[in-house]
Amino acid sequence: MRTVTSVEAQNRFGELLDSAQREPLTITRRGRTVAFVLSPQDMQDLLEGRKLRDSAVAAYEAYRARVSGLAGEAAPELTDEDVNRLVHESR
């Protein structure tokens, strides 16, 4: 990922927009990251990943609610295999 300063980003904005179609860019100000510029496809991929993660979290929470509602029974622990299965089911 290429890094540019905010001043460079201002001076070469059009060129940086073109570059962002090939690779994400990091923009810094006073040595700190302040922004990222990325292609629409990269953004779509990030949003899709977030949806998948949210789906896995919702499935996990539903599972925990279901097993905690079992009267008089100890709630089984969620194993690594269970987590992997939930993640793969959400894809």
C-alpha positions in Angstrom: 0.0 0.0 0.0 1.4 3.3 -1.0 1.6 6.2 1.5 1.4 9.9 0.6 1.2 13.1 2.7 -2.0 15.2 2.8 -0.1 17.9 0.9 0.9 15.5 -1.8 -2.7 14.2 -2.0 -4.0 17.7 -2.5 -1.4 18.5 -5.2 -1.9 15.2 -7.1 -5.5 14.3 -6.4 -6.4 13.2 -9.9 -3.4 11.0 -10.2 -4.0 9.5 -6.8 -7.6 8.6 -7.7 -6.2 6.7 -10.7 -3.6 5.0 -8.5 -6.3 3.9 -6.1 -7.9 1.8 -8.8 -4.8 -0.4 -8.8 -3.9 -0.3 -5.0 -5.2 1.3 -1.9 -3.5 4.5 -0.7 -2.8 5.7 2.8 -2.9 9.5 3.4 -0.9 10.9 6.3 -0.8 14.2 8.1 2.0 15.0 10.4 3.1 11.4 10.4 -0.3 10.0 11.4 -2.7 8.1 9.1 -5.8 10.2 8.4 -7.4 8.5 5.4 -7.4 5.7 3.0 -8.3 5.9 -0.7 -9.4 2.7 -2.4 -11.3 1.5 -5.4 -15.0 0.8 -5.4 -14.3 -2.9 -5.7 -12.0 -2.9 -2.7 -14.7 -1.0 -0.7 -17.3 -3.5 -1.8 -15.1 -6.4 -0.7 -14.7 -4.7 2.7 -18.4 -4.2 3.1 -19.1 -7.8 2.1 -16.6 -9.0 4.7 -18.3 -6.9 7.3 -21.7 -8.4 6.4 -20.3 -11.9 6.7 -18.8 -11.1 10.1 -22.1 -9.6 11.3 -23.9 -12.7 10.1 -21.5 -14.9 12.0 -21.9 -12.8 15.1 -25.7 -12.9 14.9 -25.6 -16.7 14.5 -23.3 -17.0 17.5 -25.5 -14.8 19.6 -28.6 -16.8 18.5 -26.8 -20.0 19.5 -25.8 -18.6 22.9 -29.4 -17.4 23.5 -30.7 -20.8 22.5 -28.4 -22.8 24.7 -28.7 -20.4 27.7 -32.4 -20.9 27.6 -32.1 -24.6 28.3 -33.7 -25.0 31.7 -31.6 -26.9 34.2 -29.0 -27.9 31.6 -25.5 -26.5 31.5 -24.9 -24.5 28.3 -22.4 -26.3 26.1 -19.3 -24.4 25.2 -18.9 -23.3 21.6 -15.9 -25.1 20.2 -13.5 -23.9 17.6 -15.1 -26.3 15.2 -18.5 -24.7 15.9 -17.1 -21.2 15.2 -15.5 -22.4 12.0 -18.7 -24.0 10.9 -20.7 -20.9 11.6 -18.3 -18.7 9.7 -18.3 -21.1 6.7 -22.1 -21.3 6.7 -22.3 -17.5 6.5 -20.1 -17.4 3.3 
